[in-house]
Amino acid sequence: MKVAAVIPARIGSSRFPGKPLALICGKPMIQHVYENATACSLIERVVVAADDPAVQQAVQAFGGEVAMTSSDHQTGTDRVAEVAQTLDAEIIVNIQGDEPLLPPDAIADAIRPLLQDERIVMSTLKTALRPEDDPLDPNIVKVTTDARGLALYFSRAPIPFQRDDGPCSQMYRHIGLYVFRRNFLFDYTRLAQTPLELAESLEQLRALEHGHSIFVSETRYYPLGVDAPSDIKRAEASLRAQS
């Protein structure tokens, strides 16, 4: 079964303009994401979905494959779907362009459930929150799942709520990676946006509100995402620690 990855790279981020091109240890952020994706043994092809010639030129400069997409897309998944129409792959991986520390093995953790169970049409990743993480931080998206590993809810608020001083339930951080069966990806992008999706600014809630299941695979990795310029130094420190 062919697996392709598409990395949506939007130059006009409101919180961090030019984010895909921000340098981390001398390389553009998008290059770190691309190299990790190509190193995943389950992925056969990787394409950056760009909306600006500057991103296109940067990807071409390091030898990556890039496709120019419409600048009118509302979400990264819409951008991924545009590129997926040109790909000969049954499984499409949407790897967020602001996850430069996402290891190839973690990407594989998200892909494997779709290879093993044909009933799963969409999957993502979670990892246990660490003691030093602030559950109130809206940039750390939390997720809860049922006993089968299917998502119950994603939120920028702490979930589950701890009502009393009894034993604490483990909280999980959601990692911004989505794996779709090809046909479901196109079905998903045709769904109307939903109230919870808009309230939380979390597009994966659209699938849940329309009654679709998302399998959430747990990974032992805890990659640091880059949400703001201040995160660059943390990312560089983490990369140096790994080398």
C-alpha positions in Angstrom: 0.0 0.0 0.0 1.6 3.3 -1.1 2.1 6.0 1.4 2.9 9.6 0.6 3.4 12.6 2.9 2.5 16.2 2.2 3.9 19.0 4.3 1.7 22.2 4.1 3.9 25.3 4.4 2.1 28.6 4.8 4.2 31.7 4.7 1.7 34.1 6.2 1.2 32.7 9.8 -0.4 35.3 11.9 1.7 34.5 15.0 4.9 33.8 13.2 5.2 35.2 9.6 7.6 33.4 7.4 7.7 30.4 9.8 8.6 27.7 7.3 11.8 29.6 6.4 12.9 30.3 10.0 16.5 29.0 10.5 17.0 26.3 13.0 20.7 25.3 13.4 21.4 26.8 10.0 18.6 25.1 8.1 15.1 26.4 7.2 12.5 24.8 9.4 10.8 23.2 6.4 14.0 21.3 5.6 14.1 19.7 9.0 10.5 18.5 8.6 11.1 17.3 5.1 14.3 15.3 6.1 12.5 13.6 8.9 9.6 12.6 6.7 11.9 11.2 4.0 13.7 9.2 6.7 10.4 7.4 7.7 10.7 3.9 6.2 6.9 3.7 5.6 6.7 6.8 3.3 7.6 6.5 -0.4 7.2 10.1 -1.4 7.3 13.5 0.3 6.0 16.8 -1.2 5.9 20.3 0.3 2.6 22.1 -0.4 3.7 25.7 -0.7 1.7 28.9 -1.1 4.6 31.3 -1.8 7.5 31.3 -4.3 9.9 31.9 -1.4 9.0 28.5 0.1 9.2 26.9 -3.3 12.7 28.2 -3.9 13.9 27.2 -0.4 12.7 23.6 -0.9 14.2 23.4 -4.3 17.5 24.7 -2.9 17.9 21.7 -0.6 16.7 19.3 -3.3 13.2 18.7 -2.0 10.0 18.1 -4.0 7.5 21.0 -3.9 4.1 21.9 -5.4 2.6 25.3 -5.5 -0.9 25.5 -4.2 -3.7 28.0 -4.0 -3.3 30.8 -1.4 -7.1 30.7 -0.8 -7.2 27.5 1.3 -8.8 27.8 4.8 -6.7 25.0 6.4 -3.5 23.1 5.9 -5.6 19.9 5.2 -7.2 21.7 2.2 -3.7 22.4 0.9 -2.7 18.8 1.4 -5.8 17.6 -0.5 -4.9 19.7 -3.5 -1.5 18.0 -3.8 -2.9 14.6 -3.0 -5.1 14.7 -6.1 -1.8 14.4 -8.1 -0.3 11.5 -6.0 -0.6 7.8 -6.6 -1.0 6.8 -3.0 -3.7 5.1 -0.9 -2.6 6.7 2.3 -1.8 10.4 2.7 0.2 11.8 5.7 -0.3 15.4 6.6 2.8 16.5 8.5 2.6 19.9 9.9 5.4 22.3 8.7 6.0 23.5 12.3 7.1 20.1 13.7 10.8 20.1 12.9 11.7 17.7 15.7 9.1 15.0 14.8 11.2 11.8 14.5 10.7 9.4 11.6 9.7 6.6 14.1 6.9 8.8 15.5 5.6 9.4 12.0 5.5 5.6 11.5 3.6 5.2 14.8 0.7 7.2 13.2 0.8 5.4 9.9 0.9 1.8 11.1 -2.7 1.6 12.4 -4.1 2.3 8.9 -1.8 -0.4 7.4 -3.0 -2.9 10.1 -6.8 -2.1 10.2 -8.8 -1.2 7.1 -11.6 0.2 9.2 -9.4 3.1 10.3 -9.8 6.1 8.0 -7.9 8.7 9.9 -5.3 8.7 12.7 -3.1 11.0 14.7 -0.6 11.0 17.6 -0.6 11.6 21.3 2.1 11.6 24.0 1.9 11.9 27.8 2.2 15.4 29.2 5.4 15.9 31.2 5.4 17.3 34.8 6.9 20.5 33.6 4.2 21.1 31.0 1.5 23.7 31.8 -1.9 22.1 31.0 -3.3 25.7 30.8 -1.1 26.6 27.9 -3.4 26.9 24.9 -0.5 26.1 22.5 -0.4 22.6 24.0 -3.4 20.8 22.6 -4.8 18.1 24.8 -6.6 14.9 23.7 -8.7 12.3 25.4 -9.5 8.8 24.0 -11.8 5.9 24.6 -10.8 2.4 25.5 -10.3 1.5 21.8 -8.0 4.4 21.2 -10.5 6.6 19.4 -10.5 10.3 20.1 -13.3 11.6 22.4 -12.2 15.3 22.2 -9.3 17.7 21.5 -9.0 20.9 23.4 -6.7 23.8 24.2 -8.1 23.6 27.7 -7.0 21.0 30.3 -8.8 17.7 29.7 -9.9 15.7 31.6 -10.8 18.2 34.3 -9.5 17.2 37.7 -12.4 17.7 40.1 -10.9 16.9 43.5 -7.6 15.9 45.1 -7.8 12.2 44.2 -5.5 10.4 41.9 -4.8 12.5 38.7 -5.7 11.1 35.4 -2.9 11.2 32.9 -3.2 14.1 30.4 -2.0 13.7 26.8 -0.6 16.2 24.4 -1.8 16.0 20.8 0.9 16.0 18.1 0.0 17.8 14.9 0.2 14.9 12.4 -2.7 13.3 10.5 -2.9 10.2 8.4 -5.8 9.8 6.0 -7.1 7.1 3.6 -7.1 8.9 0.3 -10.9 8.9 -0.3 -11.6 10.0 3.3 -9.2 13.0 2.9 -11.3 14.3 0.0 -14.5 13.6 1.9 -13.2 15.4 5.0 -12.3 18.6 3.1 -15.9 18.8 1.7 -17.4 18.8 5.2 -18.7 22.1 6.5 -16.7 23.7 9.3 -18.2 23.1 12.7 -18.9 25.2 15.9 -16.3 23.4 18.1 -13.7 23.5 15.3 -14.1 27.3 15.1 -14.3 27.8 18.8 -11.1 25.9 19.6 -9.4 26.6 16.2 -8.7 22.9 15.9 -9.7 21.5 12.5 -9.6 17.9 13.6 -12.8 18.6 15.6 -14.7 18.8 12.3 -14.3 15.1 11.8 -15.6 14.3 15.3 -18.6 16.7 15.0 -19.6 15.1 11.8 -19.5 11.6 13.4 -16.2 10.3 12.0 -13.7 8.4 14.2 -10.0 9.4 14.6 -7.7 6.7 15.9 -5.0 8.2 18.3 -1.8 6.3 18.4 0.4 6.8 21.5 4.1 7.5 20.9 6.9 7.6 23.3 8.4 10.6 21.6 7.8 14.2 22.7 8.8 16.5 19.8 8.8 20.2 20.5 6.6 22.1 18.0 7.5 25.7 17.0 4.5 28.0 17.6 6.4 31.3 18.1 9.8 32.8 17.4 10.7 32.2 21.1 10.5 28.5 20.4 13.5 28.5 18.0 16.1 28.5 20.7 14.4 25.5 22.4 14.3 23.6 19.1 18.0 24.3 18.5 18.9 23.1 22.0 17.0 19.9 21.5 18.6 19.2 18.1 22.1 19.8 19.6 21.3 17.4 22.5 20.4 14.7 19.9 23.6 15.1 17.9 
